[in-house]
Amino acid sequence: MACPGPRSVVCPWLDSVPADEHPLCFSLGSKSFIVRRMKAADYPDVRALLPLVSRCQEQLQEPQLSEVLRLPTYVPFCCFVAAGATDGPAAEGSAATNGANGCALKGVAEGRLCGFCEVYVMPHLGRAADGRLERVIVDPEYRGQGIGTAMCKAVLQFAKEQLGLGRIDLTVEKENARHIYTKLGFEPVRTETLRLQN
């Protein structure tokens, strides 16, 4: 009897999802939030948040910005405070999320940008692609409410279910952020980072 051949690697992350498709929603107490892929129009507000976690001395211009946002291996997410009605299942309960099926909040518009994060897809030739969660930022005015944890939970669910990612890694530079990631199931892996700077 012959051994079955290896299974095929599926790469759903190659199918680019438009930024306004499949928004994710979560609620914390009486507030609702919308998480969706970043659009070029979001860049000024996102760029204002980036120095909170990264040394940013340059700014992307068009057409480079749109080209970067089209890369299938770069998936940035914006988190907005929901403005408007809050009916629907995602508006009930604490930290309720509405997964990959989209946002259940009806008649809700995006309010102020309150958070941002990026997922990098790292293709693998023999298994599902790996992912890397980077630059998780919550606007200082919105910290301490659980937004970072809920945003990451929604984005990680999207990364696994819609992008088909297997392992997802991240680097913690600020010790006070470690609890967010351990609550989400991340475990420490001892490695040493070497960096080549320009």
Helices and strands as residue ranges (DSSP letters): G 12-14, E 24-28, E 31-37, G 40-42, H 43-49, G 50-52, H 64-70, E 74-84, G 89-91, E 96-97, E 108-122, E 130-138, G 140-142, H 147-161, E 168-169, G 175-177, H 178-183
